[in-house]
Structures are given as structure tokens and as C-alpha cells.
Amino acid sequence: MGGTVCIRRLKRADYSEMVDLIRRTWYADAPGDQEVGHDMQCRNIAWRLAAIDAQDCLSRATYAAVAERDGHVIGMILGSNPKRTTRMQLLRHRLRQLRLGLPMLASRAGRNGLCEQLALLCTDRMLARDAGKDYPAEIALFLVAPEARGLGVGGQLFDRMLDRFRTSGIREYFLFTDTSCNYGFYEYKGLRRVASRSLPSEHGEALECFLYEGNVDN
């Protein structure tokens, strides 16, 4: 991979790459039923789960940036200022989530995927309650393509978001993460873990989920 990395605002045209990047990061191993068309079903479930996840993040995002290289999105970050989100924004994306999720109810694997996604969402809500405070901003989504890790892309995106918070008068923020992510990056950036919960899994070890808080002046 060559070329210069460009950090720019997220555009509508980036949506398909956004979903694919989420899929490759968290849903590449989405299960399917053991039946004819198993592989195709797995891909469909993984894509729908990633698209639902994307809509959830977009429903509260007020600023979004991507890292582009050679015409492809290789990383992205979405930030949320709750005071600037609207009910119409939330409703629009919730309806899209509903349309994406309804076809998944027809299969056991689809239902299982939705249940796992809902369990993680509930865990995040419990973490927010455990933190015991309201934050003025959130980093709703942050990820870098596997092939771009180690190139400084994550640092550039994260610093861009902190600059955005700073110019908006925001000093404190939070984010959710878990052991499927490189959460050590946040500690390197000076964030502090303030809440943690364990989410049991039927596929192996429990997923450890965290809430980190940070200050833009750290």
C-alpha cells in the first residue's frame, strides 16, 4: 500500500466502505446455520450486523472523519456532541436499523446475531450507569483497517477528533471499548478506565467491556 494518507470528513459515498470496514473488524466470523447456502448466509448476516452497527453510530454522530489512501477508506472516527444531535437524526437511523434487522429474524443465526448485538448494547448502557456521570461528548466509533495499523493512521484520526472537541469547547469525553479492540491505545493516549463489565459468550472466553474517559488537554 503506497500513497499519502489524507484525513477528511466522512461523505455519503463512504458508507459502503464504512460498513465493510466494520464488518471486517468485528463481524468477519458471523455464524450461519449449517445448511445449504451457509457461506452466503454468513456473509449476509455479517453485512447486516455491520450495517446496523454503522447506523447506530451515525444516529448520534455530529462529526466524522476518515483516513483515505489510494482512494480507499482505511480508518474512521465518529464523535458525538449530544447537544447537537436531533430527534429526526435518531429516528432516521433507527428506522434504517429496523429495515436491516427484520429480515434477520427469519433465521436462527440471524436472531442469534441480533441478540449478541443487543447484549453488547445493554452492557454499554450498564457501563454508562456505572460511570455515574454525564459526559459532554463521546467517541462513537474508531477503527483502522488491519492493513493500515502501525502507520500512524489511528493517531492522526484521534488527534483530529480531539481538535474538533477542543474547538467546540468540549474538554471531557468518553468511549466504549472491549477486549476485541486495541484498548491499550486509549491508555497510551492518557484515557482512564472508569467502568468494566464482563459479557459472557457462547463461543469462547467472555468479552470484557470497558468505558474510558479522557480529557482533550491530556
C-alpha positions in Angstrom: 0.0 0.0 0.0 1.5 3.3 -1.1 0.5 6.9 -1.3 -0.2 9.7 1.1 -2.8 9.4 3.9 -5.5 12.1 3.7 -7.7 12.9 6.7 -11.1 14.3 5.6 -14.7 14.5 6.6 -16.9 11.4 6.1 -19.1 11.6 2.9 -22.2 9.7 1.9 -20.2 8.0 -0.7 -18.1 6.4 2.0 -21.0 4.4 3.5 -20.3 1.1 1.8 -16.6 1.2 2.8 -17.6 2.2 6.3 -19.9 -0.9 6.6 -17.2 -3.2 5.1 -14.6 -1.9 7.5 -16.9 -2.5 10.5 -17.7 -6.0 9.1 -14.0 -6.9 8.6 -13.1 -5.6 12.1 -15.9 -7.2 14.2 -18.2 -9.4 12.1 -16.0 -11.4 9.8 -16.8 -14.6 11.7 -20.5 -14.1 12.0 -22.1 -17.6 12.3 -24.6 -19.1 9.9 -27.0 -22.1 10.1 -25.5 -25.4 8.9 -27.5 -25.7 5.7 -27.2 -25.1 2.0 -26.0 -21.6 1.3 -24.2 -21.4 4.7 -21.3 -19.2 3.4 -23.7 -16.8 1.6 -25.8 -16.6 4.8 -22.8 -15.9 6.9 -21.8 -13.0 4.6 -25.3 -11.6 4.6 -25.6 -11.7 8.4 -22.2 -10.2 8.8 -23.0 -7.4 6.4 -26.3 -6.6 8.1 -24.9 -6.6 11.6 -22.1 -4.3 10.4 -24.7 -2.0 8.7 -26.9 -1.9 11.9 -23.8 -1.0 13.9 -22.9 1.7 11.4 -26.5 3.2 11.7 -26.3 3.1 15.5 -23.1 5.2 15.4 -24.4 7.6 12.8 -27.6 8.1 14.8 -25.6 10.1 17.4 -22.6 11.3 15.4 -22.1 15.1 14.9 -18.7 14.9 13.4 -17.0 12.2 11.4 -13.6 11.9 9.7 -12.0 9.2 7.6 -8.4 8.4 6.6 -8.1 7.8 2.9 -5.2 6.3 1.0 -5.1 5.3 -2.7 -8.8 6.1 -3.0 -9.8 3.7 -0.2 -11.0 4.4 3.4 -8.5 2.8 5.8 -9.8 4.3 9.0 -12.5 6.4 10.6 -13.7 8.1 13.7 -17.1 9.4 14.7 -17.7 11.8 17.5 -20.9 12.9 19.2 -21.9 16.1 21.0 -25.4 15.1 22.4 -26.4 18.8 22.5 -26.2 18.8 18.7 -28.0 15.6 17.9 -31.6 15.8 16.9 -34.7 13.5 17.3 -35.0 13.4 13.5 -31.4 12.2 13.1 -32.1 9.5 15.7 -35.4 8.4 14.1 -33.9 8.3 10.6 -31.2 5.9 11.6 -33.3 3.8 13.9 -35.7 3.2 11.0 -32.8 2.0 8.8 -31.7 -0.3 11.6 -35.2 -1.8 11.7 -35.3 -2.4 8.0 -31.9 -4.1 8.2 -32.8 -6.2 11.2 -36.2 -7.5 10.2 -35.0 -10.0 7.5 -32.6 -11.5 10.1 -35.5 -12.7 12.2 -36.2 -15.4 9.6 -33.1 -17.5 10.6 -31.7 -18.8 13.8 -28.3 -17.4 13.0 -29.7 -14.0 12.3 -31.6 -14.0 15.6 -28.5 -15.0 17.5 -26.5 -12.2 15.9 -29.1 -9.6 16.8 -29.3 -11.0 20.4 -25.5 -10.7 20.7 -25.6 -7.2 19.4 -28.4 -6.2 21.8 -26.5 -7.8 24.7 -23.4 -5.6 23.9 -25.6 -2.5 23.7 -27.2 -3.3 27.1 -23.7 -3.8 28.6 -22.7 -0.4 27.3 -25.7 1.2 28.9 -24.8 -0.5 32.2 -21.2 0.8 31.9 -22.6 4.3 31.4 -24.7 3.9 34.5 -21.7 2.6 36.4 -19.6 5.6 35.4 -22.1 7.7 37.3 -21.8 10.9 35.3 -22.9 12.5 32.1 -20.2 13.4 29.5 -20.4 16.3 27.1 -19.0 14.2 24.2 -18.5 10.6 23.0 -16.2 8.9 20.5 -18.9 6.7 19.0 -16.7 4.8 16.5 -13.0 4.5 16.0 -11.3 1.9 13.8 -8.4 1.4 11.5 -8.2 -1.2 8.7 -5.9 -4.1 9.6 -3.6 -3.4 6.7 -3.1 0.2 7.9 -2.3 -0.4 11.5 1.1 0.7 12.6 1.2 3.6 10.1 0.1 6.3 12.5 -3.4 6.5 10.9 -5.2 5.9 14.3 -3.2 8.7 16.0 -4.0 11.1 13.2 -7.7 10.4 13.4 -7.8 10.5 17.1 -6.0 13.8 17.3 -8.3 15.2 14.6 -11.3 14.4 16.8 -9.7 15.9 19.9 -9.1 19.1 17.9 -12.8 19.1 17.0 -13.8 18.7 20.6 -11.4 21.4 21.7 -12.7 24.0 19.2 -16.2 23.2 20.3 -15.4 24.0 23.9 -15.5 20.3 24.9 -12.9 19.2 27.4 -14.1 15.8 28.6 -15.3 12.8 26.6 -15.8 9.1 26.8 -15.9 5.9 24.7 -16.8 2.3 24.9 -14.4 -0.4 24.0 -13.7 -4.1 24.8 -11.0 -6.8 24.6 -11.7 -7.3 20.9 -10.1 -3.9 20.3 -6.6 -2.4 20.9 -7.8 -0.7 24.1 -4.2 -0.2 25.1 -4.1 2.6 22.6 -6.5 4.6 24.8 -4.3 4.2 27.8 -1.4 5.3 25.8 -3.4 8.4 24.9 -4.0 9.2 28.5 -7.6 8.0 28.9 -8.7 6.4 32.2 -10.8 3.3 32.6 -13.7 4.1 34.9 -16.0 1.1 34.4 -15.8 -2.5 33.3 -18.2 -5.4 32.9 -17.9 -9.0 31.6 -20.2 -10.2 28.8 -20.5 -14.0 28.7 -20.1 -15.6 25.3 -21.3 -18.9 23.9 -18.3 -19.0 21.5 -15.4 -18.9 24.0 -14.0 -16.6 26.6 -16.1 -13.8 28.0 -15.8 -10.4 26.4 -14.5 -7.7 28.8 -16.2 -4.4 28.1 -14.9 -1.0 29.3 -15.8 2.6 29.5 -12.9 5.0 29.2 -12.9 8.8 29.9 -10.5 11.3 28.5 -9.6 15.0 28.6 -8.6 16.8 25.5 -5.8 18.6 27.3 -4.1 15.4 28.4 
